[in-house]
Amino acid sequence: MEIHSGYATRRPFLFIIIIYLLAGLAWLHLGKIIIGTIDRNNPNTDLRFLYDLKNISFMFFTAAALYFLLRARQKNLQKAESNYFKLFEASPGAVYVIDKSNFRFLAVNNVMVNKYGYSRAQLLKMTALDIRPENERERLSKYLLSDHDEGHETGIWLHQKKNGDLFYMLISHHSIKFKNIDAYIVIAINVDQSVRNEKRLKEIAWTNSHEIRKPVSNILGLVALMKTDASVEIVDSRVIEMLISSANELDTVVKKINSHAEEWEKTS
């Protein structure tokens, strides 16, 4: 897996160039001093061959230096690549890389394969739009092609498995270079149960604020009527029946709320 940033790539090469230049300058200067000293001590000897020897030895020296520097660079790259791969596969969330231009999957981890129900080979022939329901695809496409924030949570999105099941994922992503392709690396965390629990709590809250208000209002209204309207008999059977009916209705709503709360506790 080849994932890297531009700065991380440029820095080692700049280091190699600087080392090469410094070593070359040192070698040329040192060779000049040595040959000059020998020439002064042997004024009647033709020492031109020493310059050829210096140039040839410089070529061998710099070739050896470049070999070891580039070999060290390659080992560092392989180590970094191995670490990226381990992090990629060891992530508890679904991680995948997509092409910025067409949203095609370039790499997926095992969690992704297990979560969505497709094989790795199938996913690598698909795009990020294919794991979304139809009504989400256009919105995702517009979002990815627009100027948007990266590097942190970018919201909860609805995803779709191979069998059609829908679930919610919390998405974060940022730009990378993957095998010389401009891409996004995406981390998707399953928050489906949390989102559904939150929706259930909102339903319970709605029940509290709407359904329970009706019987309570009826009871309060009837009690107020009994207190203010002298024509209403306390023992009037109609009033008693209405109070009983409202009380029973309130009891049913309370039981419904308790049932929702118990279900939420079991699944949370």
C-alpha positions in Angstrom: 0.0 0.0 0.0 1.6 3.3 -1.1 0.1 6.2 0.9 2.2 9.3 1.4 2.1 13.1 1.6 4.0 15.5 -0.6 6.1 16.9 2.2 7.1 13.5 3.6 8.2 12.5 0.1 10.3 15.7 -0.6 12.1 15.8 2.7 14.2 12.6 2.4 15.2 13.4 -1.3 16.3 16.9 -0.3 18.4 15.3 2.5 20.0 12.9 0.0 20.8 15.7 -2.5 22.4 17.8 0.3 24.5 14.9 1.5 25.6 14.1 -2.1 26.7 17.8 -2.7 28.5 18.1 0.6 30.4 14.8 0.0 31.2 15.7 -3.5 32.6 19.2 -2.6 34.6 17.7 0.3 36.1 15.0 -2.0 37.0 17.5 -4.8 38.6 19.9 -2.3 40.5 17.2 -0.5 41.7 15.7 -3.8 42.9 19.2 -4.9 44.9 19.6 -1.7 46.5 16.1 -1.9 47.4 16.5 -5.6 48.8 20.0 -5.0 51.0 18.7 -2.2 52.3 15.8 -4.3 52.9 18.1 -7.2 55.0 20.5 -5.2 57.1 17.7 -3.8 57.7 16.2 -7.2 58.2 19.2 -9.6 59.8 17.1 -12.4 57.1 14.4 -12.5 54.1 14.2 -14.7 51.2 13.8 -12.3 48.3 14.4 -14.7 47.2 10.8 -14.2 46.3 11.7 -10.5 43.5 14.0 -11.8 42.0 11.1 -13.7 42.4 8.9 -10.7 40.7 11.6 -8.6 37.8 11.8 -11.0 37.4 8.0 -11.3 37.5 7.6 -7.5 35.0 10.4 -7.1 32.6 8.6 -9.4 33.0 5.3 -7.4 32.7 7.2 -4.1 29.5 9.1 -5.1 28.0 5.9 -6.6 28.5 4.0 -3.4 27.2 6.9 -1.3 24.0 7.2 -3.5 23.5 3.4 -3.3 23.6 3.4 0.5 21.5 6.5 0.9 18.8 5.3 -1.6 18.8 1.8 0.0 18.2 3.4 3.4 15.5 5.5 1.9 13.8 2.5 0.4 13.9 0.6 3.7 12.3 3.6 5.4 9.6 3.7 2.8 8.9 0.0 3.1 8.7 0.3 6.9 6.3 3.3 6.6 4.2 1.5 4.1 4.1 -1.6 6.3 3.0 0.6 9.2 0.3 2.2 7.1 -1.0 -1.2 6.0 -1.1 -2.5 9.6 -3.1 0.6 10.7 -5.3 0.3 7.7 -6.3 -3.3 8.5 -6.2 -3.0 12.3 -8.7 -0.1 12.4 -12.0 -1.0 14.2 -13.9 1.0 11.6 -14.3 0.5 7.9 -11.4 2.2 6.1 -11.2 2.7 2.4 -9.5 4.8 -0.3 -11.4 6.4 -3.2 -10.2 8.1 -6.3 -11.1 11.8 -6.1 -12.1 12.0 -9.8 -14.6 9.2 -10.1 -15.0 7.9 -6.4 -13.8 4.4 -7.4 -12.5 2.3 -4.5 -8.7 1.9 -4.6 -8.3 0.0 -1.4 -10.6 -1.4 1.4 -9.9 -3.1 4.7 -11.3 -6.3 6.1 -13.9 -4.5 8.3 -15.3 -2.9 5.1 -15.6 -6.3 3.4 -17.3 -7.9 6.4 -19.6 -4.9 7.1 -21.0 -4.4 3.6 -21.3 -8.0 2.4 -19.3 -7.6 -0.8 -16.0 -9.4 -1.5 -12.8 -7.3 -1.8 -12.7 -7.9 -5.5 -16.3 -6.7 -5.9 -15.7 -3.5 -3.9 -12.6 -2.7 -6.0 -14.9 -2.6 -9.0 -17.4 -0.3 -7.4 -17.5 3.4 -6.3 -18.4 5.1 -3.1 -21.8 5.9 -4.6 -22.7 2.2 -4.9 -22.8 1.7 -1.1 -25.4 4.5 -0.7 -29.1 4.3 -1.3 -30.3 6.0 -4.5 -31.6 9.1 -2.8 -28.2 9.8 -1.2 -25.9 9.4 -4.2 -26.4 12.7 -5.8 -25.9 14.5 -2.5 -22.7 12.6 -1.9 -21.4 13.4 -5.4 -22.1 17.1 -5.0 -20.5 17.1 -1.6 -17.2 15.4 -2.7 -16.9 17.6 -5.8 -17.4 20.8 -3.8 -15.0 22.7 -1.5 -15.5 21.1 1.9 -13.7 20.5 5.1 -11.4 17.5 5.6 -9.6 15.8 8.4 -12.4 15.6 10.9 -15.9 14.3 11.3 -17.9 15.3 8.2 -21.3 14.1 9.4 -23.5 11.0 9.6 -24.4 9.4 6.3 -26.8 6.6 5.4 -25.0 3.6 3.8 -26.4 0.4 2.2 -25.2 -3.2 2.4 -25.2 -5.7 -0.5 -28.5 -7.2 0.8 -30.2 -3.8 0.9 -30.0 -3.1 4.6 -29.5 0.5 5.5 -27.4 1.8 8.4 -25.7 5.0 9.6 -22.0 5.7 9.5 -20.0 8.6 11.0 -17.5 9.7 8.3 -14.2 11.4 8.4 -11.7 11.8 5.5 -8.7 13.6 4.2 -6.7 13.9 0.9 -3.8 11.6 0.2 -1.7 10.4 -2.7 -2.3 6.7 -3.4 -0.1 5.1 -6.1 0.3 8.6 -7.6 -3.5 9.1 -7.7 -5.2 12.0 -6.0 -7.5 10.2 -3.5 -9.4 10.4 -0.2 -8.8 8.0 2.7 -12.1 7.6 4.5 -12.8 6.2 8.0 -16.3 5.1 8.7 -17.5 4.3 12.2 -20.8 2.4 12.7 -23.2 4.6 14.7 -26.4 3.0 13.5 -27.6 1.9 16.9 -26.8 5.3 18.5 -28.7 7.1 15.7 -31.7 4.8 16.0 -31.7 5.1 19.8 -31.7 8.8 19.5 -34.6 8.7 17.1 -36.5 6.5 19.5 -35.8 8.9 22.4 -37.2 11.7 20.2 -40.3 9.7 19.6 -40.7 9.2 23.3 -40.2 12.9 23.8 -42.8 13.7 21.2 -45.2 11.3 23.0 -44.6 13.1 26.2 -45.1 16.6 24.7 -48.2 15.8 22.6 -50.1 12.6 23.3 -50.0 13.0 27.1 -51.1 16.6 26.9 -54.6 15.8 25.6 -55.9 13.6 28.5 -54.2 15.8 31.1 -55.8 18.9 29.5 -59.2 17.2 29.6 -58.9 16.2 33.2 -57.7 19.7 34.2 -60.5 21.3 32.2 -63.2 19.1 33.8 -61.8 19.8 37.3 -61.8 23.5 36.6 -65.4 23.3 35.3 -66.5 21.5 38.4 -65.0 24.2 40.6 -66.4 27.2 38.7 -69.7 26.1 37.1 -72.4 26.0 39.7 -74.7 24.1 37.3 -72.4 21.1 37.2 -73.2 18.5 39.8 -70.2 16.8 41.4 -72.1 13.6 41.3 -73.1 14.0 37.7 -72.4 10.6 36.1 -71.4 12.1 32.8 -68.6 14.0 34.4 -67.5 11.0 36.3 -67.4 8.9 33.1 -65.4 11.6 31.3 -62.9 11.7 34.1 -62.6 8.0 34.2 -62.1 7.9 30.4 -59.4 10.5 30.4 -57.7 8.8 33.3 -57.7 5.5 31.4 -56.4 7.2 28.3 -53.6 8.8 30.3 -52.7 5.4 31.8 -52.4 3.9 28.3 -50.0 6.6 27.2 -47.9 6.2 30.3 -47.7 2.4 29.7 -46.6 3.1 26.1 -43.9 5.5 27.3 -42.7 2.9 29.8 -42.6 0.2 27.0 -40.5 2.4 24.8 -38.1 3.1 27.6 -37.7 -0.6 28.4 -37.0 -1.4 24.8 -34.4 1.3 24.6 -32.6 0.1 27.7 -32.4 -3.5 26.3 -30.9 -2.3 23.0 -28.5 0.4 24.3 
